[in-house]
Amino acid sequence: MARKSKENQVEIPNRINALPVRHTATVVAGVVVALLALMLVQGIVTNERFEWDVVWRYLFNEHVLDGIGWTLILTVASMLIAVVLSVLLAVMRSSGNVVLRGVSWFWIWFFRGTPVYTQLVFWGLFSVLVPKLSLGVPFTSIEFWSVDSQQVLTAGVAAVLGLALNESAYLAEIVRAGIEAVDTGQGEAAKALGMRGSLIMRRIVLPQAMRIIVPPVGNETIGMLKTTSLVLAVPFTLDLQFATNAIANRIYKPIPLLLVACIWYLVITTVLMVLQSRLEKHFGKGFEQRSIMAPEVDPHFPGKTSGDLKNDVDKVNQSSWVGLNA
């Protein structure tokens, strides 16, 4: 491969064979960081107070695995609801209707301005504030349908609702930034072709905005995974953090069970990061940087055999001169 690339080099008069720059400081810094990392790992592994035997014993405990399942359910359900709401809020924020813009602004202002723990406590007490949900004629006592709030808003539903509504306010700004990054000329061109506004948003704007939206949404998803540890405020007592805390309180060993929770959160986060990178590559097609004039990958100019880079350059020069002469 090295011989082939050397043969394909263009002969340039007075070529300067520059020596590569030596990065001594970078090498020294890398060695120091590697030594510190090894010392940290050695200290963690050899410290008996971490009680690694207890960690491995409860790593695949049935209650811990159930907690992982509920944590994933809370994360996925909350993010799905939040994504749908965020798209609606972003479209409302960009609307020409003053009422829709005002509602979207108030939603984002309220849910971003109050702590998520406070919101979860509120949703846990919702059945106390509103004992009965009913449907009827507004401002009258006429009811067509009613139900007890505790039957509808269970602990799981309240946890998902609290997490989703809070997250939708943050995602709405991310989606709005992605939509505004798309050139307005594309929407105008689609209108000239007779496309409706909803179709333009679904087929033209959002597919291009996804390249900008996906990375921060991936970060928010990872953040949501860890925010599920706050659902005890509802109270919801089936998530991973509560499961490990319950075992730790029973056996009086908090540190090993905290390590169990950390290991599982890291494993799930790693999987989410891999999925995020795949989505970024999918929606980033056509925007990635590509090398120019790579003889092994890029196609050659038409009208010649492959494998000779010098002839490619000669053809570029010839076409340039022809253009100048014309």
ZABAMI-589575 format. One record per residue (C-alpha): residue in three letters; x negated, y, z negated; residue number from 0. Coordinates in steps of 0.05 Angstrom, whole numbers. Example, Ala and Ser with C-alpha at 12.3 -4.5 7.8 and 13.67 -1.06 7.14 Angstrom:
BEGIN
{rest = ALA, east = -246, north = -90, up = -156, nr = 0}
{rest = SER, east = -273, north = -21, up = -143, nr = 1}
***
This chain:
BEGIN
{rest = MET, east = 0, north = 0, up = 0, nr = 0}
{rest = ALA, east = -57, north = 48, up = -17, nr = 1}
{rest = ARG, east = -93, north = 32, up = 49, nr = 2}
{rest = LYS, east = -28, north = 45, up = 88, nr = 3}
{rest = SER, east = -15, north = 112, up = 56, nr = 4}
{rest = LYS, east = -88, north = 132, up = 68, nr = 5}
{rest = GLU, east = -84, north = 114, up = 142, nr = 6}
{rest = ASN, east = -20, north = 153, up = 150, nr = 7}
{rest = GLN, east = -50, north = 217, up = 122, nr = 8}
{rest = VAL, east = -54, north = 275, up = 171, nr = 9}
{rest = GLU, east = -125, north = 298, up = 185, nr = 10}
{rest = ILE, east = -131, north = 370, up = 161, nr = 11}
{rest = PRO, east = -195, north = 410, up = 173, nr = 12}
{rest = ASN, east = -233, north = 431, up = 110, nr = 13}
{rest = ARG, east = -188, north = 390, up = 65, nr = 14}
{rest = ILE, east = -203, north = 402, up = -9, nr = 15}
{rest = ASN, east = -210, north = 338, up = -49, nr = 16}
{rest = ALA, east = -189, north = 366, up = -116, nr = 17}
{rest = LEU, east = -201, north = 325, up = -179, nr = 18}
{rest = PRO, east = -141, north = 311, up = -224, nr = 19}
{rest = VAL, east = -134, north = 355, up = -285, nr = 20}
{rest = ARG, east = -153, north = 321, up = -350, nr = 21}
{rest = HIS, east = -100, north = 324, up = -404, nr = 22}
{rest = THR, east = -143, north = 311, up = -466, nr = 23}
{rest = ALA, east = -95, north = 345, up = -514, nr = 24}
{rest = THR, east = -36, north = 305, up = -488, nr = 25}
{rest = VAL, east = -74, north = 239, up = -498, nr = 26}
{rest = VAL, east = -95, north = 259, up = -569, nr = 27}
{rest = ALA, east = -24, north = 279, up = -586, nr = 28}
{rest = GLY, east = 3, north = 214, up = -559, nr = 29}
{rest = VAL, east = -46, north = 173, up = -601, nr = 30}
{rest = VAL, east = -29, north = 213, up = -664, nr = 31}
{rest = VAL, east = 46, north = 204, up = -653, nr = 32}
{rest = ALA, east = 37, north = 130, up = -639, nr = 33}
{rest = LEU, east = -2, north = 121, up = -704, nr = 34}
{rest = LEU, east = 51, north = 159, up = -744, nr = 35}
{rest = ALA, east = 106, north = 116, up = -713, nr = 36}
{rest = LEU, east = 69, north = 52, up = -731, nr = 37}
{rest = MET, east = 59, north = 76, up = -802, nr = 38}
{rest = LEU, east = 133, north = 92, up = -807, nr = 39}
{rest = VAL, east = 154, north = 24, up = -780, nr = 40}
{rest = GLN, east = 105, north = -11, up = -826, nr = 41}
{rest = GLY, east = 132, north = 27, up = -886, nr = 42}
{rest = ILE, east = 204, north = 11, up = -869, nr = 43}
{rest = VAL, east = 191, north = -63, up = -856, nr = 44}
{rest = THR, east = 147, north = -75, up = -918, nr = 45}
{rest = ASN, east = 189, north = -35, up = -967, nr = 46}
{rest = GLU, east = 225, north = -86, up = -1010, nr = 47}
{rest = ARG, east = 277, north = -35, up = -1032, nr = 48}
{rest = PHE, east = 310, north = -37, up = -963, nr = 49}
{rest = GLU, east = 328, north = -110, up = -978, nr = 50}
{rest = TRP, east = 327, north = -134, up = -906, nr = 51}
{rest = ASP, east = 352, north = -203, up = -926, nr = 52}
{rest = VAL, east = 417, north = -171, up = -949, nr = 53}
{rest = VAL, east = 420, north = -130, up = -883, nr = 54}
{rest = TRP, east = 415, north = -193, up = -840, nr = 55}
{rest = ARG, east = 465, north = -229, up = -884, nr = 56}
{rest = TYR, east = 520, north = -177, up = -875, nr = 57}
{rest = LEU, east = 501, north = -154, up = -804, nr = 58}
{rest = PHE, east = 553, north = -201, up = -773, nr = 59}
{rest = ASN, east = 601, north = -203, up = -831, nr = 60}
{rest = GLU, east = 673, north = -211, up = -809, nr = 61}
{rest = HIS, east = 695, north = -147, up = -843, nr = 62}
{rest = VAL, east = 638, north = -109, up = -810, nr = 63}
{rest = LEU, east = 657, north = -137, up = -741, nr = 64}
{rest = ASP, east = 729, north = -118, up = -752, nr = 65}
{rest = GLY, east = 706, north = -48, up = -771, nr = 66}
{rest = ILE, east = 666, north = -44, up = -706, nr = 67}
{rest = GLY, east = 728, north = -63, up = -666, nr = 68}
{rest = TRP, east = 771, north = -10, up = -700, nr = 69}
{rest = THR, east = 717, north = 42, up = -691, nr = 70}
{rest = LEU, east = 714, north = 28, up = -617, nr = 71}
{rest = ILE, east = 791, north = 31, up = -612, nr = 72}
{rest = LEU, east = 792, north = 98, up = -647, nr = 73}
{rest = THR, east = 736, north = 125, up = -602, nr = 74}
{rest = VAL, east = 765, north = 101, up = -536, nr = 75}
{rest = ALA, east = 838, north = 120, up = -552, nr = 76}
{rest = SER, east = 819, north = 189, up = -578, nr = 77}
{rest = MET, east = 774, north = 205, up = -519, nr = 78}
{rest = LEU, east = 826, north = 183, up = -468, nr = 79}
{rest = ILE, east = 879, north = 228, up = -498, nr = 80}
{rest = ALA, east = 828, north = 284, up = -506, nr = 81}
{rest = VAL, east = 805, north = 280, up = -433, nr = 82}
{rest = VAL, east = 877, north = 284, up = -407, nr = 83}
{rest = LEU, east = 893, north = 343, up = -452, nr = 84}
{rest = SER, east = 827, north = 378, up = -436, nr = 85}
{rest = VAL, east = 841, north = 376, up = -361, nr = 86}
{rest = LEU, east = 911, north = 406, up = -373, nr = 87}
{rest = LEU, east = 882, north = 459, up = -419, nr = 88}
{rest = ALA, east = 827, north = 477, up = -369, nr = 89}
{rest = VAL, east = 877, north = 484, up = -312, nr = 90}
{rest = MET, east = 922, north = 526, up = -357, nr = 91}
{rest = ARG, east = 863, north = 570, up = -377, nr = 92}
{rest = SER, east = 848, north = 583, up = -303, nr = 93}
{rest = SER, east = 922, north = 595, up = -286, nr = 94}
{rest = GLY, east = 950, north = 661, up = -263, nr = 95}
{rest = ASN, east = 1008, north = 652, up = -313, nr = 96}
{rest = VAL, east = 996, north = 695, up = -375, nr = 97}
{rest = VAL, east = 1037, north = 648, up = -420, nr = 98}
{rest = LEU, east = 998, north = 586, up = -399, nr = 99}
{rest = ARG, east = 932, north = 622, up = -409, nr = 100}
{rest = GLY, east = 954, north = 646, up = -477, nr = 101}
{rest = VAL, east = 976, north = 577, up = -500, nr = 102}
{rest = SER, east = 911, north = 546, up = -476, nr = 103}
{rest = TRP, east = 870, north = 600, up = -511, nr = 104}
{rest = PHE, east = 908, north = 592, up = -577, nr = 105}
{rest = TRP, east = 900, north = 516, up = -574, nr = 106}
{rest = ILE, east = 825, north = 520, up = -564, nr = 107}
{rest = TRP, east = 818, north = 575, up = -616, nr = 108}
{rest = PHE, east = 856, north = 538, up = -670, nr = 109}
{rest = PHE, east = 827, north = 468, up = -662, nr = 110}
{rest = ARG, east = 756, north = 493, up = -653, nr = 111}
{rest = GLY, east = 763, north = 541, up = -711, nr = 112}
{rest = THR, east = 784, north = 491, up = -765, nr = 113}
{rest = PRO, east = 742, north = 431, up = -790, nr = 114}
{rest = VAL, east = 760, north = 363, up = -764, nr = 115}
{rest = TYR, east = 763, north = 336, up = -835, nr = 116}
{rest = THR, east = 815, north = 388, up = -853, nr = 117}
{rest = GLN, east = 856, north = 370, up = -791, nr = 118}
{rest = LEU, east = 853, north = 296, up = -809, nr = 119}
{rest = VAL, east = 878, north = 310, up = -880, nr = 120}
{rest = PHE, east = 935, north = 351, up = -850, nr = 121}
{rest = TRP, east = 956, north = 294, up = -804, nr = 122}
{rest = GLY, east = 953, north = 246, up = -863, nr = 123}
{rest = LEU, east = 1002, north = 291, up = -900, nr = 124}
{rest = PHE, east = 1046, north = 304, up = -840, nr = 125}
{rest = SER, east = 1101, north = 257, up = -864, nr = 126}
{rest = VAL, east = 1103, north = 297, up = -930, nr = 127}
{rest = LEU, east = 1111, north = 363, up = -892, nr = 128}
{rest = VAL, east = 1160, north = 335, up = -841, nr = 129}
{rest = PRO, east = 1197, north = 275, up = -871, nr = 130}
{rest = LYS, east = 1241, north = 265, up = -810, nr = 131}
{rest = LEU, east = 1232, north = 273, up = -735, nr = 132}
{rest = SER, east = 1296, north = 290, up = -698, nr = 133}
{rest = LEU, east = 1321, north = 310, up = -629, nr = 134}
{rest = GLY, east = 1383, north = 354, up = -621, nr = 135}
{rest = VAL, east = 1408, north = 424, up = -605, nr = 136}
{rest = PRO, east = 1356, north = 476, up = -627, nr = 137}
{rest = PHE, east = 1375, north = 523, up = -684, nr = 138}
{rest = THR, east = 1435, north = 480, up = -703, nr = 139}
{rest = SER, east = 1448, north = 419, up = -747, nr = 140}
{rest = ILE, east = 1469, north = 376, up = -687, nr = 141}
{rest = GLU, east = 1424, north = 315, up = -680, nr = 142}
{rest = PHE, east = 1424, north = 262, up = -626, nr = 143}
{rest = TRP, east = 1366, north = 220, up = -652, nr = 144}
{rest = SER, east = 1323, north = 219, up = -715, nr = 145}
{rest = VAL, east = 1270, north = 174, up = -745, nr = 146}
{rest = ASP, east = 1229, north = 172, up = -809, nr = 147}
{rest = SER, east = 1160, north = 205, up = -798, nr = 148}
{rest = GLN, east = 1124, north = 150, up = -836, nr = 149}
{rest = GLN, east = 1148, north = 98, up = -786, nr = 150}
{rest = VAL, east = 1122, north = 137, up = -726, nr = 151}
{rest = LEU, east = 1060, north = 170, up = -754, nr = 152}
{rest = THR, east = 1023, north = 112, up = -785, nr = 153}
{rest = ALA, east = 951, north = 119, up = -810, nr = 154}
{rest = GLY, east = 922, north = 93, up = -744, nr = 155}
{rest = VAL, east = 965, north = 139, up = -702, nr = 156}
{rest = ALA, east = 949, north = 199, up = -747, nr = 157}
{rest = ALA, east = 874, north = 184, up = -742, nr = 158}
{rest = VAL, east = 876, north = 179, up = -665, nr = 159}
{rest = LEU, east = 919, north = 241, up = -660, nr = 160}
{rest = GLY, east = 875, north = 283, up = -706, nr = 161}
{rest = LEU, east = 811, north = 263, up = -670, nr = 162}
{rest = ALA, east = 841, north = 272, up = -600, nr = 163}
{rest = LEU, east = 871, north = 341, up = -612, nr = 164}
{rest = ASN, east = 807, north = 367, up = -643, nr = 165}
{rest = GLU, east = 764, north = 338, up = -587, nr = 166}
{rest = SER, east = 810, north = 365, up = -532, nr = 167}
{rest = ALA, east = 792, north = 436, up = -551, nr = 168}
{rest = TYR, east = 718, north = 424, up = -540, nr = 169}
{rest = LEU, east = 727, north = 383, up = -476, nr = 170}
{rest = ALA, east = 772, north = 437, up = -447, nr = 171}
{rest = GLU, east = 715, north = 486, up = -445, nr = 172}
{rest = ILE, east = 669, north = 433, up = -414, nr = 173}
{rest = VAL, east = 721, north = 418, up = -360, nr = 174}
{rest = ARG, east = 733, north = 492, up = -347, nr = 175}
{rest = ALA, east = 658, north = 504, up = -338, nr = 176}
{rest = GLY, east = 655, north = 446, up = -288, nr = 177}
{rest = ILE, east = 715, north = 471, up = -249, nr = 178}
{rest = GLU, east = 687, north = 542, up = -245, nr = 179}
{rest = ALA, east = 620, north = 515, up = -220, nr = 180}
{rest = VAL, east = 653, north = 490, up = -156, nr = 181}
{rest = ASP, east = 650, north = 541, up = -99, nr = 182}
{rest = THR, east = 717, north = 576, up = -91, nr = 183}
{rest = GLY, east = 709, north = 574, up = -16, nr = 184}
{rest = GLN, east = 724, north = 500, up = -16, nr = 185}
{rest = GLY, east = 791, north = 511, up = -48, nr = 186}
{rest = GLU, east = 807, north = 567, up = 1, nr = 187}
{rest = ALA, east = 787, north = 521, up = 59, nr = 188}
{rest = ALA, east = 833, north = 467, up = 32, nr = 189}
{rest = LYS, east = 891, north = 516, up = 27, nr = 190}
{rest = ALA, east = 879, north = 536, up = 99, nr = 191}
{rest = LEU, east = 888, north = 463, up = 117, nr = 192}
{rest = GLY, east = 956, north = 463, up = 82, nr = 193}
{rest = MET, east = 937, north = 425, up = 19, nr = 194}
{rest = ARG, east = 976, north = 437, up = -45, nr = 195}
{rest = GLY, east = 943, north = 464, up = -108, nr = 196}
{rest = SER, east = 949, north = 399, up = -147, nr = 197}
{rest = LEU, east = 920, north = 359, up = -88, nr = 198}
{rest = ILE, east = 862, north = 408, up = -82, nr = 199}
{rest = MET, east = 847, north = 401, up = -156, nr = 200}
{rest = ARG, east = 851, north = 325, up = -153, nr = 201}
{rest = ARG, east = 815, north = 312, up = -87, nr = 202}
{rest = ILE, east = 768, north = 371, up = -78, nr = 203}
{rest = VAL, east = 751, north = 407, up = -143, nr = 204}
{rest = LEU, east = 750, north = 353, up = -197, nr = 205}
{rest = PRO, east = 707, north = 302, up = -159, nr = 206}
{rest = GLN, east = 653, north = 356, up = -150, nr = 207}
{rest = ALA, east = 660, north = 382, up = -220, nr = 208}
{rest = MET, east = 649, north = 313, up = -250, nr = 209}
{rest = ARG, east = 574, north = 319, up = -237, nr = 210}
{rest = ILE, east = 573, north = 376, up = -288, nr = 211}
{rest = ILE, east = 627, north = 348, up = -334, nr = 212}
{rest = VAL, east = 601, north = 277, up = -345, nr = 213}
{rest = PRO, east = 536, north = 292, up = -385, nr = 214}
{rest = PRO, east = 568, north = 335, up = -439, nr = 215}
{rest = VAL, east = 629, north = 289, up = -442, nr = 216}
{rest = GLY, east = 581, north = 231, up = -454, nr = 217}
{rest = ASN, east = 551, north = 270, up = -512, nr = 218}
{rest = GLU, east = 620, north = 284, up = -539, nr = 219}
{rest = THR, east = 638, north = 211, up = -535, nr = 220}
{rest = ILE, east = 577, north = 192, up = -576, nr = 221}
{rest = GLY, east = 596, north = 247, up = -625, nr = 222}
{rest = MET, east = 666, north = 219, up = -629, nr = 223}
{rest = LEU, east = 639, north = 150, up = -646, nr = 224}
{rest = LYS, east = 606, north = 179, up = -708, nr = 225}
{rest = THR, east = 664, north = 226, up = -724, nr = 226}
{rest = THR, east = 708, north = 165, up = -734, nr = 227}
{rest = SER, east = 673, north = 156, up = -801, nr = 228}
{rest = LEU, east = 716, north = 215, up = -826, nr = 229}
{rest = VAL, east = 783, north = 181, up = -816, nr = 230}
{rest = LEU, east = 783, north = 162, up = -890, nr = 231}
{rest = ALA, east = 814, north = 231, up = -898, nr = 232}
{rest = VAL, east = 879, north = 206, up = -865, nr = 233}
{rest = PRO, east = 869, north = 155, up = -900, nr = 234}
{rest = PHE, east = 849, north = 101, up = -849, nr = 235}
{rest = THR, east = 809, north = 45, up = -881, nr = 236}
{rest = LEU, east = 791, north = -3, up = -826, nr = 237}
{rest = ASP, east = 733, north = 32, up = -790, nr = 238}
{rest = LEU, east = 660, north = 10, up = -794, nr = 239}
{rest = GLN, east = 637, north = 61, up = -845, nr = 240}
{rest = PHE, east = 692, north = 44, up = -894, nr = 241}
{rest = ALA, east = 680, north = -31, up = -884, nr = 242}
{rest = THR, east = 606, north = -25, up = -902, nr = 243}
{rest = ASN, east = 621, north = 22, up = -960, nr = 244}
{rest = ALA, east = 672, north = -28, up = -988, nr = 245}
{rest = ILE, east = 621, north = -85, up = -986, nr = 246}
{rest = ALA, east = 567, north = -40, up = -1017, nr = 247}
{rest = ASN, east = 613, north = -21, up = -1074, nr = 248}
{rest = ARG, east = 630, north = -94, up = -1086, nr = 249}
{rest = ILE, east = 558, north = -120, up = -1089, nr = 250}
{rest = TYR, east = 526, north = -55, up = -1115, nr = 251}
{rest = LYS, east = 476, north = -51, up = -1057, nr = 252}
{rest = PRO, east = 489, north = 14, up = -1019, nr = 253}
{rest = ILE, east = 423, north = 19, up = -981, nr = 254}
{rest = PRO, east = 426, north = -48, up = -943, nr = 255}
{rest = LEU, east = 498, north = -35, up = -922, nr = 256}
{rest = LEU, east = 481, north = 35, up = -898, nr = 257}
{rest = LEU, east = 428, north = 2, up = -855, nr = 258}
{rest = VAL, east = 480, north = -46, up = -828, nr = 259}
{rest = ALA, east = 524, north = 13, up = -807, nr = 260}
{rest = CYS, east = 464, north = 49, up = -777, nr = 261}
{rest = ILE, east = 443, north = -11, up = -735, nr = 262}
{rest = TRP, east = 513, north = -21, up = -706, nr = 263}
{rest = TYR, east = 522, north = 54, up = -692, nr = 264}
{rest = LEU, east = 455, north = 54, up = -656, nr = 265}
{rest = VAL, east = 474, north = -8, up = -615, nr = 266}
{rest = ILE, east = 540, north = 22, up = -593, nr = 267}
{rest = THR, east = 507, north = 90, up = -578, nr = 268}
{rest = THR, east = 455, north = 55, up = -535, nr = 269}
{rest = VAL, east = 510, north = 21, up = -494, nr = 270}
{rest = LEU, east = 546, north = 88, up = -486, nr = 271}
{rest = MET, east = 482, north = 122, up = -463, nr = 272}
{rest = VAL, east = 472, north = 69, up = -410, nr = 273}
{rest = LEU, east = 543, north = 77, up = -385, nr = 274}
{rest = GLN, east = 534, north = 153, up = -384, nr = 275}
{rest = SER, east = 471, north = 147, up = -341, nr = 276}
{rest = ARG, east = 508, north = 102, up = -292, nr = 277}
{rest = LEU, east = 565, north = 152, up = -287, nr = 278}
{rest = GLU, east = 517, north = 209, up = -277, nr = 279}
{rest = LYS, east = 484, north = 172, up = -219, nr = 280}
{rest = HIS, east = 552, north = 156, up = -189, nr = 281}
{rest = PHE, east = 578, north = 227, up = -190, nr = 282}
{rest = GLY, east = 510, north = 256, up = -173, nr = 283}
{rest = LYS, east = 506, north = 223, up = -105, nr = 284}
{rest = GLY, east = 483, north = 273, up = -53, nr = 285}
{rest = PHE, east = 454, north = 320, up = -105, nr = 286}
{rest = GLU, east = 392, north = 281, up = -127, nr = 287}
{rest = GLN, east = 323, north = 305, up = -104, nr = 288}
{rest = ARG, east = 291, north = 264, up = -49, nr = 289}
{rest = SER, east = 220, north = 263, up = -24, nr = 290}
{rest = ILE, east = 206, north = 290, up = 46, nr = 291}
{rest = MET, east = 166, north = 253, up = 99, nr = 292}
{rest = ALA, east = 157, north = 189, up = 59, nr = 293}
{rest = PRO, east = 134, north = 138, up = 110, nr = 294}
{rest = GLU, east = 161, north = 77, up = 73, nr = 295}
{rest = VAL, east = 232, north = 104, up = 61, nr = 296}
{rest = ASP, east = 251, north = 164, up = 104, nr = 297}
{rest = PRO, east = 271, north = 152, up = 176, nr = 298}
{rest = HIS, east = 224, north = 174, up = 231, nr = 299}
{rest = PHE, east = 239, north = 223, up = 286, nr = 300}
{rest = PRO, east = 276, north = 193, up = 345, nr = 301}
{rest = GLY, east = 238, north = 173, up = 407, nr = 302}
{rest = LYS, east = 177, north = 140, up = 375, nr = 303}
{rest = THR, east = 157, north = 77, up = 340, nr = 304}
{rest = SER, east = 155, north = 74, up = 264, nr = 305}
{rest = GLY, east = 94, north = 75, up = 220, nr = 306}
{rest = ASP, east = 53, north = 135, up = 245, nr = 307}
{rest = LEU, east = 62, north = 197, up = 203, nr = 308}
{rest = LYS, east = 14, north = 238, up = 246, nr = 309}
{rest = ASN, east = 58, north = 231, up = 307, nr = 310}
{rest = ASP, east = 117, north = 255, up = 266, nr = 311}
{rest = VAL, east = 80, north = 319, up = 248, nr = 312}
{rest = ASP, east = 58, north = 328, up = 321, nr = 313}
{rest = LYS, east = 131, north = 323, up = 343, nr = 314}
{rest = VAL, east = 151, north = 376, up = 292, nr = 315}
{rest = ASN, east = 97, north = 422, up = 318, nr = 316}
{rest = GLN, east = 116, north = 409, up = 390, nr = 317}
{rest = SER, east = 189, north = 424, up = 377, nr = 318}
{rest = SER, east = 170, north = 488, up = 339, nr = 319}
{rest = TRP, east = 128, north = 513, up = 398, nr = 320}
{rest = VAL, east = 183, north = 497, up = 447, nr = 321}
{rest = GLY, east = 231, north = 537, up = 405, nr = 322}
{rest = LEU, east = 183, north = 596, up = 403, nr = 323}
{rest = ASN, east = 172, north = 593, up = 478, nr = 324}
{rest = ALA, east = 247, north = 592, up = 490, nr = 325}
***
